[in-house]
Amino acid sequence: MNTPPRTNGCMSPLDSFQIIGTIVFILEMVIFVTCYIPSFDYEEVVISASLQGLLFATVTAFWMLGTLSDPTDWLVKKYKRCSRETVESYFHQASLNTSDYTFCTACQSFASKRSKHCRRCNRCVLEFDHHCIWLNNCIGKDNYKFFAGVLVSVLLFSSSFISWCIYSFARFVNNFDTFRSAFSQVLDILCNVRQ
């Protein structure tokens, strides 16, 4: 069965890693907002919420750009489903040398010599690097900058998240006596209620 080529990473079938990665990313932000921000002082809330919000937006923007971009070779887009003779006659009229291109039998189209056919997406990708399971899209010349943006922004987002977790834990350890006395008061109240 000949499956139609995918034009972006949101087309079915979605990769399980893409779904898991998205859920984990959103959970990180939910945990940060619900667990850590309430324990911060006002100044810390402004700084941490601004930083994490900006990084969350950056990751989301690069993820969307990388996922929704179409890295298909421009020749395949332009000459898809044209007969080989039609494309060769166009190349001849435009004084283009057909030896600079290759014919992809899977796409039934001419493609650049630097293109590679991705079996998962069923398309030729110019300067194909790899098929990214997190974006569910091929990474090539037209969307490599978005892929690099995703990597850098996820690294910064996760590093910031881990730093705030360590900071919160350090505050908890430094104020452990306060937490312990508050916890013991709660236990005393609960025990007195039972009696």
matplotlib code that plots the C-alpha trace (Angstrom):
import matplotlib.pyplot as plt

x = [0.0, 1.4, 1.1, 0.9, 4.0, 3.7, 4.2, 4.8, 5.2, 1.6, 0.3, -0.6, 0.8, 2.1, 5.3, 4.9, 8.1, 6.6, 3.5, 5.5, 7.9, 5.0, 3.4, 6.6, 7.3, 3.9, 4.1, 7.4, 5.7, 2.6, 4.8, 6.8, 3.7, 1.9, 4.7, 7.6, 6.2, 4.0, 7.1, 8.9, 9.0, 7.4, 10.7, 11.6, 8.2, 8.6, 12.1, 11.3, 7.9, 9.2, 12.3, 10.4, 7.5, 9.9, 11.8, 8.5, 7.3, 10.7, 10.6, 7.0, 7.8, 10.8, 8.9, 6.0, 8.3, 10.3, 7.2, 5.1, 7.9, 8.1, 11.7, 10.7, 13.1, 11.8, 12.2, 9.9, 7.3, 7.4, 7.5, 5.6, 3.7, 5.1, 6.4, 10.2, 10.1, 8.2, 10.7, 13.6, 12.2, 11.7, 15.3, 16.5, 14.5, 15.8, 19.4, 19.7, 21.8, 19.9, 23.1, 23.0, 19.8, 18.6, 15.3, 13.6, 11.5, 9.6, 8.5, 8.4, 10.1, 13.5, 15.3, 18.6, 21.7, 22.0, 18.5, 17.6, 14.3, 12.8, 10.8, 8.9, 7.6, 7.7, 9.4, 12.8, 14.4, 17.2, 20.4, 18.6, 20.1, 17.8, 14.2, 13.5, 11.1, 10.6, 9.4, 8.0, 9.6, 12.6, 15.4, 17.1, 18.3, 15.0, 14.3, 17.7, 17.8, 14.4, 15.8, 18.9, 16.6, 14.6, 17.7, 19.1, 15.8, 15.0, 18.4, 18.0, 14.4, 15.4, 18.5, 16.5, 13.8, 16.4, 18.1, 14.9, 14.2, 17.7, 17.1, 13.7, 15.2, 18.1, 15.6, 13.6, 16.7, 17.8, 14.3, 13.7, 13.2, 10.4, 8.8, 9.2, 7.6, 4.7, 4.3, 4.4, 1.8, -0.4, 0.1, -0.6, -3.9, -4.8, -4.0, -5.9, -8.9, -9.0, -9.0]
y = [0.0, 3.4, 5.8, 9.5, 11.5, 13.4, 17.1, 17.7, 16.0, 16.5, 14.1, 10.6, 8.4, 10.3, 8.9, 7.7, 9.6, 12.8, 12.3, 11.3, 14.2, 16.7, 15.3, 15.4, 19.0, 20.2, 18.3, 20.0, 23.4, 22.3, 21.0, 24.2, 26.4, 24.3, 23.1, 25.5, 28.9, 28.9, 28.3, 31.3, 34.9, 37.6, 38.6, 35.0, 34.4, 37.3, 36.1, 32.4, 32.7, 35.2, 33.0, 29.7, 31.3, 32.8, 29.4, 27.5, 29.9, 29.5, 25.7, 25.7, 28.0, 26.0, 22.7, 24.0, 25.4, 22.1, 19.9, 21.9, 22.6, 20.7, 19.8, 18.0, 18.7, 21.6, 19.6, 16.9, 19.5, 21.1, 18.1, 15.5, 13.1, 14.6, 12.1, 11.8, 12.9, 16.1, 17.0, 16.2, 18.4, 21.3, 20.8, 20.9, 24.1, 25.7, 24.6, 22.6, 19.5, 16.4, 14.7, 17.2, 15.5, 12.0, 10.4, 9.0, 6.0, 6.1, 9.8, 9.3, 12.7, 14.2, 15.2, 17.0, 14.8, 15.8, 14.5, 11.2, 9.4, 8.9, 5.7, 6.8, 10.0, 8.8, 11.8, 13.1, 15.5, 17.9, 17.3, 14.7, 14.5, 12.1, 11.4, 13.0, 10.9, 13.8, 16.2, 13.3, 15.0, 14.6, 17.0, 18.5, 21.7, 23.6, 22.9, 22.2, 25.6, 24.9, 21.5, 23.2, 25.8, 23.0, 21.4, 24.6, 25.8, 22.4, 22.3, 25.8, 25.1, 21.8, 23.3, 26.2, 23.8, 21.6, 24.7, 26.0, 22.5, 22.4, 25.9, 25.0, 21.8, 23.9, 26.3, 23.4, 21.9, 25.3, 25.9, 22.3, 23.2, 25.6, 22.9, 20.3, 22.5, 23.3, 19.6, 18.7, 21.3, 19.8, 16.3, 17.7, 19.2, 16.0, 13.9, 16.3, 16.1, 12.3, 12.4]
z = [0.0, -1.0, 1.9, 1.2, 2.3, 5.5, 5.4, 9.1, 12.5, 13.6, 10.9, 11.9, 13.1, 16.1, 17.7, 21.3, 22.2, 20.9, 23.1, 26.2, 25.7, 25.4, 28.5, 30.6, 29.4, 30.4, 33.8, 34.6, 34.2, 36.2, 39.0, 39.0, 39.2, 41.8, 44.0, 43.9, 43.2, 46.4, 48.5, 47.1, 48.3, 46.1, 44.4, 43.8, 42.3, 39.9, 38.8, 38.6, 37.0, 34.4, 33.6, 33.4, 31.5, 28.9, 28.6, 28.3, 25.5, 23.7, 23.9, 22.7, 19.8, 18.6, 19.0, 17.0, 14.2, 14.1, 14.2, 11.7, 9.2, 5.9, 5.0, 1.8, -1.1, -3.2, -6.4, -5.1, -4.0, -7.4, -9.7, -7.7, -9.9, -13.1, -15.6, -15.8, -19.4, -18.5, -15.8, -18.1, -20.9, -18.3, -17.2, -20.8, -21.5, -18.3, -19.2, -16.0, -16.0, -15.0, -13.7, -10.8, -9.6, -8.9, -9.6, -6.5, -7.4, -4.1, -4.7, -8.5, -8.8, -9.3, -6.1, -5.3, -5.1, -1.4, -0.6, 1.1, 1.2, 4.7, 4.8, 7.9, 6.3, 2.7, 1.3, 0.1, 2.5, 1.4, 3.4, 5.5, 9.0, 10.9, 11.7, 15.1, 17.2, 19.7, 16.9, 14.8, 11.8, 9.5, 10.2, 7.2, 5.7, 5.9, 9.6, 11.2, 12.9, 14.6, 15.8, 17.2, 18.9, 20.5, 21.9, 23.3, 24.8, 26.3, 27.9, 29.3, 30.5, 32.2, 33.8, 35.2, 36.5, 38.2, 39.6, 41.2, 42.6, 44.2, 45.5, 47.0, 48.6, 50.1, 51.6, 53.0, 54.6, 56.0, 57.4, 58.5, 62.1, 61.1, 58.9, 61.7, 64.3, 62.0, 61.2, 64.9, 65.7, 63.0, 64.5, 68.0, 66.7, 65.0, 68.1, 70.4, 68.1, 68.4, 72.2]

ax = plt.figure().add_subplot(projection="3d")
ax.plot(x, y, z, "-o")
ax.set_aspect("equal")
plt.show()
